[in-house]
Amino acid sequence: MEQSVITIPNDIRFLQAVQAYTKEVARQVGFDGKDIEMILLCLEEAFTNVIEHAFDPGEKDVFQVIIKPLKTGLKITVKDKGLPYNPDLIPEFKIYSDIGEQTESGLGIFLMRHLMDEVSFHNLGREGKEFHLTKYIPAKNITEYHTPEELHPYASHLGEKRQDLDKKIIKIRLMEPSEAVEVSRLFYRVYGYTYSIDEIYYPDRFRKLIEDGKILSVVAVDSKGEIIGHTGIKRDSAEAIIGESGIAATKPDFRGQGIFTQMLNLLNEIATNQGIYGLYGRRVTFHTLSQKTGNTCGYRDCDFNLCALPSDRIYKGIGSPKDRISVVYLYLPLVVHEKATIYPPGHHRAFIEAIYNNLSIEISPSSPDGIGHVNLQEQSSFKIDIFSHLNRADIKVYAYGRDIIDKLTETMKMLFRRKTDVINLFLDLEEPATVILCSEFERLGFFCCQCYASSIFQLHIDTSVS
C-alpha cells in the first residue's frame, strides 16, 4: 500500500472522516480491534492539538494528515504550517491521589507516548512542524519463542582447553533471515533486556530489517551449527551510504579468540562491495578490547560520547559499570572522501582538524567574516529525541533561525524539569553560522566533547554532575 496524504480544513468536524479512513488502512495493515482503538485515540489527540494550538481562534487554514503503511505497522504524520508549538514544553502529566487536584494538562501527550511505539516532534522552520506517530503490529518477543531455561544467561566454561574451543568454530558467514530467532536468543542470553536496539528482541521485526536491507548481518557458527557470534551494519535505508557497525554479541566461551575481528573484516568487505562509503562504530569505554578490535580492522577513533548510557547495561563475562557509561566512536572510510569545506569554531579548530587528519579526510577549514555574513532564517529547524530508557536527550539543529537561543533555552528548561541526565546538541560544521553561534550555545551550559566524520559537531551537558 502507498502512503496517503489528506489535506484537511482546520475544523474538528473532519476528524471522524479522517479516523474512518485511518481505521480501514490500519485494518488492512493487520491491526485488530484494541490496537486500532489506540491508534484512533492518538490520532484524535494529535488532530485536536493542531486545531487548538496551531491556529488563532477563527482562523481558516488547512493542514495535512499523512498515513503511511509499513511492513511492520503504521506511521501517521500530522503536519501544519501554523503557529510555533512544541508539545515537549507542555508540563508533564501527573496523577494525583486527591481527585480534586487532578488536571488534564499534558494528558494528550502522555497518552500518545504510552499507547504508540514511537512518538516524535519535528520543527521544520519555514516548512512548519510535524508530529509523527508510529504503531507496530504486535510481534512475538524472544521470550515467547523459548522456555526460561533456554534463555538462561550463558554459563562460562573457560576451564576447557582453548584448543578444544577452537575446534568448535567452523565458519564466518552472512546471516540468513530465517536465523533471526536464534540471533535474538543469543542477544537475550548475553545482554538480557539492556541492548539498545529494541528490534533485536522481536525476531519478526529483526528479520524484516534484514530483508529490507536496513541491517547487514554476519554470524559465527560452531561445528554443531549453533550461532555463537553476531555483528552487523545498521542503516536508515538500503540506499544509505553511511552505516553503523555493531549489533555485536559473542557467546562468553568464545571471546578473546579473534571471532569478532573475523566477523568485522567480512562485514567491511560486504559493505565495500555494496557501495557503502564509510562505517562508524560505538564502543563502551570500559570494554577496551572492543576498541582495540575496531582499530585492528582499520577503524580510527574520532569521537568521545560522555555519559551516553545509563549504568544498568549488562555485559556478561565483562562486568557492569557503577556509573553512566561513556562511549568511543570509531570511523572507517571505505572510499576516498571528497574534500569538505567546514566552519569549525576558532577555539575548537585545532582538535577538529586533528580528527579529520586522523581519518585521512581532506578538509578546507573556513571562517565567515562576521555575523553579517551569516544567513539566519526567521525560524530555527531542529529535532528533539528523548530517550527515556537512557535518560538522555539529543537535539539536532538543521537550520539556524533568529530564535535559536530562545528556543534552546525553552527546550533545556523542559529537559531539566524531566531531570534528564545528559543533553547533546548536534551542530552542522558545514554551516557557517556554527562558527558564530557555538560560543552562544556554550554560554547556555554546553561544552564540546565530540566531532564526527560526517561533519557534525556536538556540544554536551551532563546535568547529573552540573
The 8 nearest C-alpha neighbors of each residue, nearest first, counted from 0:
[[1, 68, 2, 67, 69, 28, 24, 27],
 [2, 0, 3, 67, 68, 66, 69, 4],
 [1, 3, 67, 66, 68, 0, 4, 65],
 [4, 2, 66, 65, 5, 67, 1, 64],
 [3, 5, 65, 64, 66, 6, 63, 2],
 [6, 4, 64, 63, 65, 7, 3, 17],
 [7, 5, 63, 62, 61, 4, 64, 8],
 [6, 8, 61, 62, 63, 5, 9, 13],
 [9, 7, 61, 10, 60, 62, 6, 59],
 [10, 8, 61, 50, 60, 7, 59, 11],
 [9, 11, 12, 8, 13, 50, 7, 14],
 [10, 12, 13, 14, 9, 50, 47, 46],
 [11, 13, 10, 14, 15, 16, 9, 8],
 [12, 14, 11, 16, 15, 10, 17, 7],
 [15, 13, 17, 11, 16, 12, 18, 43],
 [14, 16, 18, 17, 13, 19, 12, 11],
 [15, 17, 19, 18, 13, 14, 20, 12],
 [18, 16, 14, 20, 19, 15, 21, 13],
 [17, 19, 21, 15, 16, 20, 22, 39],
 [20, 18, 22, 16, 17, 21, 15, 23],
 [19, 21, 17, 23, 22, 18, 16, 24],
 [22, 20, 18, 24, 23, 19, 25, 17],
 [21, 23, 19, 25, 20, 24, 18, 26],
 [22, 24, 26, 20, 21, 25, 27, 19],
 [23, 25, 21, 27, 26, 22, 28, 20],
 [26, 24, 28, 22, 23, 27, 30, 21],
 [25, 27, 23, 30, 29, 24, 28, 22],
 [28, 26, 24, 29, 25, 23, 30, 22],
 [29, 27, 25, 26, 24, 30, 68, 72],
 [28, 30, 26, 27, 25, 31, 136, 72],
 [31, 29, 26, 25, 34, 136, 35, 28],
 [30, 32, 34, 35, 33, 26, 29, 25],
 [33, 31, 35, 34, 36, 30, 26, 37],
 [34, 32, 36, 35, 31, 37, 30, 38],
 [33, 35, 37, 36, 32, 31, 30, 38],
 [34, 36, 38, 32, 37, 33, 31, 30],
 [35, 37, 33, 39, 34, 38, 40, 32],
 [36, 38, 34, 40, 35, 39, 114, 41],
 [39, 37, 35, 41, 36, 40, 42, 34],
 [38, 40, 42, 36, 41, 37, 18, 43],
 [39, 41, 43, 37, 42, 38, 36, 44],
 [42, 40, 44, 43, 111, 38, 39, 37],
 [41, 43, 39, 45, 40, 44, 46, 38],
 [42, 44, 46, 40, 41, 45, 47, 39],
 [43, 45, 41, 47, 42, 46, 107, 48],
 [46, 44, 48, 42, 47, 43, 41, 49],
 [45, 47, 43, 49, 44, 48, 42, 50],
 [48, 46, 50, 44, 49, 45, 43, 51],
 [49, 47, 45, 51, 46, 50, 52, 44],
 [48, 50, 53, 47, 52, 46, 51, 45],
 [49, 51, 47, 48, 9, 52, 53, 46],
 [52, 50, 48, 49, 47, 53, 54, 55],
 [51, 53, 49, 48, 54, 50, 84, 82],
 [54, 52, 81, 82, 49, 50, 51, 84],
 [55, 53, 81, 52, 82, 58, 56, 50],
 [54, 56, 58, 57, 53, 52, 82, 51],
 [57, 55, 58, 54, 51, 59, 52, 50],
 [56, 58, 55, 59, 54, 60, 9, 10],
 [59, 57, 55, 56, 54, 60, 9, 53],
 [60, 58, 57, 9, 61, 8, 54, 10],
 [59, 61, 9, 8, 58, 62, 54, 81],
 [62, 60, 8, 7, 9, 6, 63, 59],
 [63, 61, 79, 7, 6, 78, 8, 9],
 [64, 62, 6, 78, 5, 77, 7, 65],
 [63, 65, 77, 5, 76, 4, 78, 66],
 [64, 66, 4, 76, 3, 75, 5, 63],
 [67, 65, 75, 3, 2, 74, 64, 4],
 [66, 68, 2, 74, 73, 75, 69, 65],
 [69, 67, 73, 2, 0, 72, 74, 28],
 [70, 68, 72, 71, 73, 67, 74, 28],
 [69, 71, 72, 68, 207, 28, 73, 136],
 [70, 72, 69, 135, 136, 204, 73, 207],
 [73, 71, 135, 69, 136, 134, 70, 68],
 [72, 74, 68, 69, 134, 133, 67, 135],
 [75, 73, 133, 67, 132, 66, 68, 134],
 [76, 74, 66, 132, 65, 131, 133, 67],
 [75, 77, 131, 65, 130, 64, 78, 132],
 [78, 76, 64, 130, 129, 63, 65, 75],
 [79, 77, 129, 63, 128, 62, 76, 64],
 [78, 80, 62, 81, 127, 128, 63, 129],
 [81, 79, 127, 128, 126, 82, 78, 62],
 [80, 82, 53, 54, 79, 83, 127, 49],
 [81, 83, 53, 54, 84, 80, 52, 55],
 [84, 82, 81, 53, 85, 127, 128, 80],
 [83, 85, 82, 86, 53, 52, 128, 81],
 [84, 86, 87, 88, 83, 120, 89, 122],
 [87, 85, 88, 89, 84, 108, 120, 105],
 [88, 86, 85, 89, 413, 410, 90, 120],
 [87, 89, 86, 413, 85, 90, 410, 409],
 [88, 90, 86, 87, 105, 91, 104, 85],
 [91, 89, 105, 88, 92, 104, 87, 413],
 [90, 92, 105, 89, 93, 109, 104, 417],
 [93, 91, 105, 106, 104, 109, 90, 94],
 [94, 92, 95, 91, 101, 102, 105, 106],
 [93, 95, 101, 96, 92, 102, 98, 97],
 [96, 94, 97, 101, 93, 100, 98, 99],
 [95, 97, 98, 94, 100, 101, 99, 93],
 [98, 96, 95, 99, 100, 101, 94, 102],
 [99, 97, 101, 100, 96, 95, 94, 102],
 [98, 100, 97, 101, 95, 102, 96, 94],
 [101, 99, 98, 97, 95, 102, 96, 94],
 [100, 102, 98, 99, 95, 94, 103, 97],
 [103, 101, 104, 100, 93, 92, 94, 106],
 [102, 104, 106, 105, 101, 92, 107, 93],
 [105, 103, 106, 102, 92, 90, 89, 91],
 [104, 106, 92, 91, 108, 107, 90, 89],
 [107, 105, 109, 103, 92, 104, 108, 110],
 [108, 106, 110, 109, 105, 44, 111, 41],
 [107, 109, 111, 110, 105, 106, 112, 86],
 [108, 110, 106, 107, 112, 111, 105, 113],
 [111, 109, 113, 107, 108, 112, 114, 106],
 [112, 110, 108, 41, 114, 113, 109, 115],
 [111, 113, 109, 110, 115, 114, 118, 108],
 [112, 114, 110, 111, 115, 109, 116, 108],
 [113, 115, 111, 112, 110, 37, 116, 41],
 [116, 114, 134, 117, 111, 112, 113, 133],
 [115, 117, 134, 133, 135, 114, 118, 112],
 [116, 118, 133, 115, 132, 119, 134, 112],
 [119, 117, 132, 131, 112, 133, 115, 116],
 [120, 118, 131, 130, 121, 117, 132, 384],
 [119, 121, 130, 129, 131, 122, 382, 383],
 [122, 120, 382, 129, 128, 123, 130, 119],
 [121, 123, 128, 380, 381, 124, 382, 127],
 [124, 122, 380, 127, 128, 126, 121, 125],
 [123, 125, 380, 378, 379, 126, 127, 122],
 [126, 124, 127, 123, 378, 377, 80, 380],
 [127, 125, 123, 124, 80, 128, 79, 122],
 [128, 126, 80, 123, 125, 124, 79, 122],
 [127, 129, 122, 123, 121, 78, 79, 80],
 [128, 130, 78, 121, 77, 120, 131, 76],
 [129, 131, 120, 77, 76, 119, 121, 78],
 [132, 130, 76, 119, 118, 75, 120, 129],
 [133, 131, 118, 75, 74, 117, 76, 115],
 [134, 132, 74, 117, 73, 116, 115, 75],
 [133, 135, 116, 115, 73, 72, 74, 136],
 [136, 134, 72, 71, 137, 73, 116, 133],
 [135, 137, 72, 71, 138, 30, 134, 29],
 [138, 136, 135, 139, 30, 72, 71, 34],
 [139, 137, 136, 140, 201, 203, 204, 135],
 [138, 140, 201, 143, 141, 137, 202, 203],
 [139, 141, 201, 142, 143, 200, 138, 202],
 [140, 142, 143, 144, 200, 201, 139, 184],
 [141, 143, 140, 144, 145, 146, 147, 150],
 [144, 142, 141, 140, 145, 139, 146, 147],
 [145, 143, 141, 142, 146, 140, 139, 180],
 [146, 144, 142, 143, 149, 147, 150, 141],
 [145, 147, 149, 148, 150, 142, 144, 143],
 [148, 146, 150, 149, 151, 145, 142, 143],
 [149, 147, 151, 146, 150, 145, 152, 142],
 [148, 150, 146, 147, 151, 145, 184, 152],
 [151, 149, 147, 148, 188, 152, 146, 145],
 [150, 152, 148, 149, 188, 147, 153, 154],
 [153, 151, 188, 189, 150, 154, 191, 187],
 [154, 152, 188, 151, 155, 189, 251, 250],
 [153, 155, 152, 156, 251, 252, 151, 316],
 [154, 156, 157, 252, 251, 153, 316, 158],
 [157, 155, 158, 159, 252, 154, 251, 153],
 [156, 158, 159, 155, 252, 160, 161, 251],
 [157, 159, 156, 160, 155, 161, 252, 164],
 [160, 158, 157, 156, 161, 163, 164, 162],
 [159, 161, 163, 162, 158, 164, 157, 165],
 [160, 162, 164, 163, 159, 165, 157, 158],
 [161, 163, 165, 164, 160, 166, 159, 167],
 [164, 162, 160, 161, 165, 166, 159, 167],
 [163, 165, 161, 162, 166, 167, 160, 253],
 [164, 166, 162, 167, 163, 168, 161, 256],
 [167, 165, 164, 163, 168, 162, 169, 222],
 [166, 168, 221, 222, 165, 164, 169, 163],
 [169, 167, 221, 166, 165, 222, 170, 220],
 [168, 170, 221, 222, 220, 167, 171, 166],
 [169, 171, 220, 219, 168, 172, 221, 218],
 [170, 172, 219, 218, 262, 220, 217, 261],
 [173, 171, 217, 218, 170, 174, 219, 265],
 [174, 172, 217, 216, 218, 175, 171, 215],
 [173, 175, 217, 216, 218, 172, 176, 178],
 [174, 176, 177, 178, 173, 179, 216, 209],
 [177, 175, 206, 178, 179, 209, 174, 210],
 [176, 178, 175, 179, 206, 180, 174, 181],
 [179, 177, 176, 181, 175, 180, 182, 174],
 [180, 178, 202, 182, 181, 177, 206, 176],
 [181, 179, 202, 183, 178, 182, 184, 141],
 [180, 182, 184, 178, 183, 179, 185, 226],
 [183, 181, 185, 179, 184, 180, 178, 186],
 [184, 182, 180, 186, 185, 181, 200, 199],
 [183, 185, 181, 187, 182, 186, 180, 188],
 [184, 186, 182, 188, 183, 187, 189, 181],
 [187, 185, 189, 183, 184, 188, 190, 248],
 [186, 188, 191, 184, 190, 189, 185, 183],
 [187, 189, 152, 185, 186, 150, 191, 190],
 [188, 190, 186, 187, 315, 191, 185, 152],
 [191, 189, 187, 313, 186, 193, 314, 188],
 [190, 192, 187, 193, 188, 189, 313, 186],
 [193, 191, 194, 190, 187, 200, 195, 313],
 [192, 194, 312, 191, 190, 195, 313, 311],
 [195, 193, 196, 192, 190, 197, 191, 312],
 [194, 196, 197, 193, 192, 199, 389, 388],
 [197, 195, 198, 194, 199, 246, 200, 193],
 [196, 198, 199, 200, 195, 194, 201, 192],
 [199, 197, 201, 200, 205, 196, 204, 202],
 [198, 200, 197, 183, 201, 205, 196, 202],
 [199, 201, 198, 141, 183, 140, 197, 202],
 [202, 200, 140, 198, 204, 199, 203, 141],
 [201, 203, 205, 180, 179, 204, 206, 200],
 [202, 204, 206, 205, 201, 207, 138, 139],
 [205, 203, 207, 206, 201, 202, 198, 208],
 [206, 204, 202, 208, 198, 207, 203, 199],
 [205, 207, 203, 209, 176, 204, 208, 179],
 [208, 206, 210, 204, 209, 205, 211, 203],
 [209, 207, 213, 211, 205, 206, 210, 214],
 [208, 210, 214, 206, 212, 207, 211, 213],
 [209, 211, 207, 212, 208, 206, 176, 213],
 [212, 210, 208, 209, 213, 207, 237, 214],
 [213, 211, 237, 209, 214, 210, 208, 215],
 [214, 212, 234, 208, 237, 236, 211, 233],
 [213, 215, 233, 209, 232, 212, 208, 216],
 [216, 214, 232, 231, 209, 212, 233, 213],
 [215, 217, 231, 174, 230, 173, 214, 232],
 [216, 218, 173, 174, 230, 172, 229, 231],
 [219, 217, 229, 228, 174, 172, 171, 173],
 [218, 220, 171, 228, 227, 226, 170, 229],
 [221, 219, 226, 225, 224, 170, 227, 168],
 [222, 220, 168, 167, 169, 224, 223, 225],
 [221, 223, 167, 224, 169, 168, 220, 225],
 [224, 222, 221, 225, 167, 220, 169, 226],
 [223, 225, 221, 222, 220, 226, 169, 227],
 [226, 224, 220, 221, 223, 227, 222, 181],
 [227, 225, 220, 219, 228, 224, 218, 221],
 [226, 228, 250, 219, 220, 249, 225, 221],
 [229, 227, 249, 219, 218, 248, 226, 250],
 [230, 228, 218, 247, 248, 217, 219, 249],
 [229, 231, 247, 246, 217, 245, 216, 218],
 [230, 232, 216, 215, 246, 245, 244, 217],
 [231, 233, 244, 215, 243, 214, 242, 245],
 [232, 234, 214, 243, 242, 213, 244, 231],
 [235, 233, 242, 213, 236, 239, 214, 243],
 [234, 236, 213, 239, 233, 237, 242, 238],
 [237, 235, 213, 238, 239, 234, 212, 211],
 [236, 238, 212, 213, 239, 211, 234, 235],
 [239, 237, 236, 240, 235, 234, 212, 213],
 [240, 238, 236, 241, 237, 234, 235, 242],
 [239, 241, 275, 276, 238, 242, 274, 277],
 [242, 240, 277, 239, 278, 276, 275, 243],
 [243, 241, 234, 278, 233, 232, 244, 279],
 [242, 244, 279, 233, 232, 278, 280, 245],
 [245, 243, 232, 280, 231, 279, 278, 242],
 [244, 246, 247, 231, 230, 280, 232, 243],
 [247, 245, 230, 231, 248, 244, 229, 232],
 [248, 246, 230, 245, 229, 249, 231, 228],
 [247, 249, 229, 228, 186, 230, 246, 250],
 [250, 248, 228, 227, 251, 254, 229, 253],
 [249, 251, 227, 252, 253, 228, 248, 254],
 [252, 250, 253, 254, 316, 249, 155, 315],
 [253, 251, 250, 155, 254, 157, 156, 164],
 [252, 254, 251, 250, 256, 255, 249, 164],
 [255, 253, 251, 256, 252, 249, 250, 258],
 [254, 256, 257, 253, 258, 288, 259, 252],
 [257, 255, 258, 254, 253, 165, 259, 260],
 [256, 258, 260, 259, 255, 261, 254, 292],
 [259, 257, 261, 260, 256, 262, 254, 219],
 [258, 260, 262, 261, 257, 263, 228, 230],
 [261, 259, 263, 257, 258, 262, 292, 264],
 [262, 260, 258, 264, 259, 263, 257, 265],
 [263, 261, 259, 265, 260, 264, 217, 266],
 [262, 264, 266, 260, 261, 265, 259, 267],
 [265, 263, 267, 261, 266, 262, 260, 268],
 [266, 264, 268, 262, 267, 263, 269, 261],
 [265, 267, 263, 269, 264, 268, 270, 262],
 [268, 266, 270, 264, 265, 269, 263, 271],
 [267, 269, 265, 271, 266, 270, 272, 264],
 [268, 270, 266, 272, 267, 271, 273, 265],
 [269, 271, 267, 273, 275, 268, 272, 266],
 [272, 270, 268, 274, 273, 269, 275, 333],
 [271, 273, 269, 270, 274, 268, 275, 267],
 [274, 272, 270, 271, 275, 269, 268, 240],
 [275, 273, 271, 272, 276, 270, 240, 333],
 [274, 276, 240, 270, 271, 273, 277, 241],
 [277, 275, 333, 240, 334, 241, 274, 332],
 [276, 278, 332, 333, 241, 331, 275, 242],
 [279, 277, 242, 331, 243, 330, 241, 244],
 [278, 280, 330, 243, 329, 244, 331, 242],
 [279, 281, 244, 329, 243, 328, 245, 330],
 [282, 280, 328, 327, 326, 329, 283, 279],
 [281, 283, 327, 326, 290, 284, 289, 328],
 [284, 282, 326, 286, 285, 325, 327, 324],
 [283, 285, 326, 286, 325, 287, 327, 282],
 [284, 286, 283, 287, 320, 324, 325, 282],
 [287, 285, 284, 288, 283, 289, 290, 282],
 [286, 288, 290, 289, 285, 284, 291, 283],
 [287, 289, 291, 290, 286, 292, 255, 293],
 [290, 288, 292, 291, 287, 286, 282, 293],
 [291, 289, 287, 293, 288, 292, 282, 294],
 [292, 290, 294, 288, 293, 289, 295, 287],
 [293, 291, 295, 289, 290, 294, 260, 288],
 [292, 294, 298, 296, 290, 291, 295, 289],
 [295, 293, 298, 291, 297, 296, 292, 299],
 [294, 296, 292, 293, 297, 291, 298, 260],
 [297, 295, 293, 294, 298, 264, 292, 260],
 [298, 296, 294, 295, 331, 299, 293, 330],
 [297, 299, 331, 294, 330, 293, 329, 296],
 [300, 298, 329, 330, 294, 301, 331, 297],
 [299, 301, 329, 328, 302, 330, 298, 327],
 [302, 300, 329, 354, 328, 299, 451, 330],
 [301, 303, 328, 449, 327, 450, 300, 451],
 [302, 304, 327, 449, 326, 305, 328, 448],
 [305, 303, 326, 325, 307, 327, 302, 449],
 [304, 306, 325, 307, 303, 326, 448, 324],
 [307, 305, 325, 324, 323, 308, 304, 421],
 [308, 306, 325, 305, 304, 324, 326, 309],
 [309, 307, 324, 323, 306, 389, 310, 325],
 [310, 308, 323, 311, 389, 324, 312, 307],
 [309, 311, 323, 322, 312, 320, 321, 324],
 [312, 310, 309, 313, 193, 319, 320, 321],
 [313, 311, 193, 310, 319, 314, 309, 194],
 [312, 314, 319, 190, 315, 311, 193, 318],
 [315, 313, 317, 318, 190, 319, 316, 312],
 [316, 314, 317, 189, 313, 318, 190, 251],
 [315, 317, 318, 251, 314, 155, 189, 252],
 [318, 316, 314, 315, 319, 286, 313, 251],
 [319, 317, 314, 316, 315, 320, 313, 286],
 [318, 320, 313, 314, 312, 321, 317, 311],
 [321, 319, 322, 310, 318, 324, 323, 312],
 [320, 322, 310, 319, 323, 311, 324, 309],
 [323, 321, 310, 320, 324, 309, 306, 311],
 [324, 322, 309, 310, 306, 308, 325, 307],
 [323, 325, 308, 306, 307, 309, 310, 322],
 [326, 324, 306, 305, 307, 304, 284, 283],
 [325, 327, 283, 304, 284, 282, 303, 281],
 [326, 328, 303, 282, 281, 302, 304, 284],
 [329, 327, 281, 302, 280, 301, 300, 303],
 [328, 330, 300, 299, 280, 279, 301, 298],
 [331, 329, 279, 298, 299, 278, 280, 332],
 [330, 332, 298, 278, 277, 279, 333, 297],
 [333, 331, 277, 334, 276, 330, 278, 335],
 [332, 334, 277, 276, 271, 331, 275, 335],
 [335, 333, 276, 332, 336, 277, 271, 275],
 [334, 336, 337, 332, 333, 360, 276, 359],
 [337, 335, 334, 360, 338, 332, 361, 276],
 [338, 336, 339, 335, 361, 360, 362, 334],
 [337, 339, 361, 362, 336, 340, 360, 363],
 [340, 338, 362, 363, 337, 341, 361, 360],
 [339, 341, 363, 362, 364, 429, 365, 338],
 [340, 342, 429, 364, 428, 365, 343, 339],
 [341, 343, 365, 428, 431, 366, 364, 429],
 [342, 344, 348, 434, 428, 345, 341, 347],
 [345, 343, 434, 347, 346, 348, 342, 437],
 [344, 346, 348, 347, 343, 434, 349, 366],
 [345, 347, 344, 348, 349, 343, 438, 350],
 [348, 346, 345, 344, 349, 350, 351, 343],
 [347, 349, 345, 351, 343, 350, 346, 344],
 [350, 348, 352, 351, 347, 353, 346, 345],
 [349, 351, 353, 352, 348, 347, 354, 355],
 [352, 350, 348, 354, 353, 349, 347, 355],
 [351, 353, 355, 349, 350, 354, 348, 356],
 [354, 352, 350, 356, 351, 355, 357, 349],
 [355, 353, 357, 351, 356, 352, 301, 350],
 [354, 356, 358, 352, 360, 357, 353, 359],
 [357, 355, 359, 353, 358, 354, 360, 352],
 [356, 358, 354, 355, 359, 353, 299, 360],
 [357, 359, 355, 356, 360, 354, 299, 330],
 [360, 358, 356, 357, 355, 361, 332, 335],
 [361, 359, 355, 358, 356, 336, 362, 338],
 [360, 362, 338, 359, 339, 355, 356, 363],
 [363, 361, 339, 338, 340, 364, 360, 341],
 [362, 364, 340, 339, 341, 365, 338, 361],
 [365, 363, 341, 342, 340, 362, 343, 366],
 [366, 364, 342, 341, 363, 340, 367, 343],
 [365, 367, 342, 368, 434, 431, 364, 343],
 [368, 366, 369, 431, 372, 365, 373, 370],
 [369, 367, 372, 366, 370, 371, 373, 365],
 [370, 368, 371, 367, 372, 373, 435, 366],
 [369, 371, 373, 372, 435, 368, 432, 367],
 [372, 370, 369, 373, 374, 368, 367, 375],
 [373, 371, 370, 369, 368, 367, 374, 431],
 [374, 372, 370, 371, 432, 375, 431, 369],
 [373, 375, 372, 376, 432, 371, 370, 431],
 [376, 374, 400, 399, 401, 373, 377, 432],
 [375, 377, 400, 378, 399, 401, 374, 379],
 [376, 378, 400, 401, 375, 379, 402, 125],
 [379, 377, 400, 124, 376, 402, 401, 125],
 [380, 378, 400, 399, 124, 398, 403, 402],
 [381, 379, 124, 123, 398, 122, 397, 396],
 [380, 382, 396, 397, 395, 122, 379, 121],
 [381, 383, 121, 395, 394, 122, 384, 396],
 [384, 382, 394, 393, 385, 395, 381, 392],
 [385, 383, 393, 392, 386, 394, 382, 119],
 [386, 384, 392, 387, 391, 383, 393, 390],
 [387, 385, 391, 389, 388, 390, 392, 384],
 [386, 388, 390, 389, 385, 391, 392, 419],
 [387, 389, 386, 390, 391, 309, 385, 195],
 [390, 388, 391, 386, 387, 309, 308, 307],
 [391, 389, 387, 419, 388, 420, 386, 421],
 [390, 392, 421, 389, 386, 419, 420, 422],
 [391, 393, 385, 422, 384, 386, 423, 421],
 [394, 392, 423, 384, 383, 422, 424, 395],
 [393, 395, 383, 424, 382, 423, 425, 384],
 [396, 394, 425, 382, 381, 424, 393, 397],
 [395, 397, 381, 426, 398, 425, 380, 394],
 [398, 396, 381, 380, 395, 399, 427, 379],
 [397, 399, 380, 379, 396, 400, 381, 376],
 [400, 398, 379, 375, 403, 376, 380, 401],
 [399, 401, 379, 378, 376, 375, 377, 402],
 [400, 402, 377, 403, 375, 378, 376, 399],
 [401, 403, 400, 405, 404, 378, 406, 379],
 [402, 404, 406, 400, 405, 379, 401, 407],
 [405, 403, 407, 406, 402, 408, 440, 439],
 [406, 404, 408, 402, 407, 403, 409, 410],
 [407, 405, 403, 409, 408, 404, 402, 410],
 [406, 408, 410, 404, 409, 405, 411, 403],
 [407, 409, 405, 411, 406, 410, 404, 412],
 [410, 408, 406, 412, 407, 411, 405, 413],
 [409, 411, 407, 413, 412, 408, 406, 414],
 [410, 412, 414, 408, 413, 409, 407, 415],
 [413, 411, 415, 409, 410, 414, 416, 408],
 [412, 414, 416, 410, 411, 415, 88, 409],
 [415, 413, 411, 417, 416, 412, 419, 410],
 [416, 414, 418, 412, 417, 413, 419, 411],
 [415, 417, 413, 418, 414, 412, 419, 411],
 [416, 418, 414, 415, 419, 413, 91, 412],
 [419, 417, 415, 416, 420, 414, 462, 390],
 [418, 420, 390, 417, 414, 421, 391, 415],
 [421, 419, 463, 462, 390, 461, 391, 418],
 [420, 422, 461, 391, 460, 462, 419, 392],
 [423, 421, 392, 460, 459, 393, 391, 461],
 [424, 422, 459, 393, 458, 394, 392, 460],
 [423, 425, 394, 458, 457, 395, 459, 393],
 [426, 424, 457, 395, 456, 394, 396, 455],
 [427, 425, 456, 455, 396, 457, 428, 424],
 [426, 428, 455, 429, 430, 456, 454, 433],
 [429, 427, 454, 341, 342, 430, 455, 456],
 [428, 430, 341, 427, 342, 431, 340, 454],
 [429, 431, 428, 427, 432, 433, 342, 341],
 [432, 430, 433, 342, 434, 367, 373, 429],
 [433, 431, 435, 434, 430, 373, 436, 374],
 [432, 434, 436, 431, 435, 437, 430, 428],
 [435, 433, 344, 432, 436, 437, 343, 431],
 [436, 434, 432, 433, 437, 370, 438, 344],
 [435, 437, 439, 433, 438, 434, 432, 440],
 [436, 438, 440, 439, 433, 435, 434, 441],
 [437, 439, 441, 440, 436, 442, 435, 434],
 [440, 438, 436, 442, 441, 437, 443, 404],
 [441, 439, 437, 443, 442, 438, 445, 436],
 [440, 442, 445, 438, 444, 443, 439, 446],
 [441, 443, 439, 444, 440, 438, 445, 437],
 [444, 442, 440, 441, 445, 439, 408, 404],
 [445, 443, 441, 442, 446, 460, 440, 459],
 [446, 444, 441, 459, 460, 458, 443, 440],
 [445, 447, 458, 459, 441, 448, 460, 444],
 [448, 446, 458, 449, 459, 457, 445, 441],
 [447, 449, 458, 303, 459, 446, 457, 304],
 [450, 448, 457, 302, 303, 447, 456, 304],
 [449, 451, 456, 302, 457, 455, 351, 301],
 [452, 450, 455, 453, 454, 302, 301, 456],
 [451, 453, 454, 450, 355, 455, 301, 330],
 [452, 454, 451, 455, 450, 456, 428, 241],
 [455, 453, 428, 452, 451, 427, 456, 429],
 [456, 454, 427, 451, 453, 428, 426, 450],
 [455, 457, 450, 426, 425, 427, 428, 449],
 [458, 456, 425, 449, 424, 426, 450, 447],
 [457, 459, 447, 424, 446, 445, 423, 448],
 [458, 460, 423, 445, 446, 422, 424, 447],
 [461, 459, 445, 422, 421, 462, 423, 446],
 [462, 460, 421, 463, 420, 464, 465, 422],
 [463, 461, 465, 420, 464, 421, 460, 419],
 [462, 464, 420, 461, 465, 421, 419, 418],
 [463, 465, 462, 461, 420, 460, 421, 306],
 [464, 462, 463, 461, 460, 444, 420, 421]]
